[in-house]
Amino acid sequence: MKQTDVKPATGKLGILIVGNGAVATTFMTGVLMARKGLAKAIGAMTQYDKIRIGKGSEKKYLHYSDIVPMASLDDIVFGCWDVYPQNAYQSAVYADVLKREDIEPVREELEQIVPMKAAFDKNYAKRLDGTNVKECSTRWDMVEQLREDIRQFWEQKQCHRVVVLWAASTEIYVPIDKNVHYTLQALEQAMKADDREHIAPSMCYAYAALMEGCPFIMGAPNTTVDIPAVWELAEKTKMPIAGKDFKTGQTLVKSGFAPIIGTRCLGLEGWFSTNILGNRDGLVLDEPENFRTKEVSKLSTLETILKADEQPELYSDYYHKVRINYYPPRNDRKESWDNIDIRGWMNYPMQIKINFLCRDSILAAPVCLDLCLLIDLAQRAGRYGIQRFLSFFLKSPMHDYTQGEEAVNHLYQQHTMLKNAIREMGGYEADEELD
């Protein structure tokens, strides 16, 4: 390993998860099983991916941990908040994602992960009816209680560093309001004034995390980290932030397949995406206001890959539709269909159909691990503010829209950004050469 300025990954890394549902418990169980040698962390880039270092005769391929100091799975300690009081073992069994034989070996550890009372507003997730909820007089009170939770977790678990990860439900859509969301001062005033219309609970979690020295990751499509006020707070506290919405199934396919159409200069008439999903996420998204938040996230992918201004003949007028349907029999075993209408030589029509039968939490768990380990790395490397190199893992990558910046949704460009960030943190040169 080259000499770098990245601080070593010594001591315990606390991962505080907002939510103790299917995604969170699958993530926690997998990490606990993997470090006992009873499971494999398949799908996690930090555990499997290799990056080329150097060129020509100097070329070699190294795991991330051979390039930069990465936290070990053995050093991770978990905590969580949830509106339901069940411990992580009970929740994992209830989620019905993993088989009992894949949960029982770590039952004792999971039973010790008991959720703290959640900062919750039923208006933001009407389909949830949990009782493990904080009594908060104002949004500012919500922030103060969350900050105290983080301090207590840090002390009780004797952590050296803590990352906060949102793996809870999708909130209702909150349009960005310049009067509230554009400056830190305005955001804080709105919290103190208990402006429940413009201040979502997720914003309180993000604010509390950053103020307590914790990087924050938004794993849902909520309006949280994508507002200038939170960017300002991240700069002020020198904390890294990432978001939004884990890129797991259909959007992963879309961000990887759309470049094929664009690279081959084929025309696009329309792209229809639909999903059936039966877990708690599907239940929450069955509420139109919550689905609107997810829809905005999923719709944002195509237009930055297939650009009308660059290829007006091919991409100026395509129709893009996204649907999610709550279907309880499927539980976490989501099925997505994509119907893609394309145009080829002499404008002749063709169709592509993709049917992805995936397991939502099985795809999300390695993304959670990668995001937590990499944002911890970023903090130790002195990086703060928006972490664009983490776009690879997210549906709606962060970007400064106030300056006209576009999000990078192209999967292969995102992978290059990821590799180059790790190269640079490891003291190697960034490059664009294909492997």
Secondary structure, 3 states (H helix, E strand, C coil): CCCCCCCCCCCCEEEEEECCCHHHHHHHHHHHHHHCCCCCCCCCHHHHCEEEECCHHHCEEEEHHHCCCCCCHHHEEEEEEECCCCCHHHHHHHHCCCCHHHCHHHHHHHHCCCCEEECCCHHHCCCCCCCCECCCCCHHHHHHHHHHHHHHHHHHCCCCEEEEEECCCCCCCCCCCHHHHCCHHHHHHHHHCCCCCCCCHHHHHHHHHHHCCCCEEECCCCCCCCCHHHHHHHHHHCCEEEECCECCCHHHHHHHHHHHHHHCCCEEEEEEEEEEECCHHHHHHCCHHHHHHHHHHHHCCHHHCCCCCCCHHHHCCCEEEEEEEECHHHCCCCEEEEEEEEECHHHCEEEEEEEEECCHHHHHHHHHHHHHHHHHHHHHCCCCEECHHHHHHECCCCCCHHHCCCCCCCHHHHHHHHHHHHHHHCCCCCCCCCC
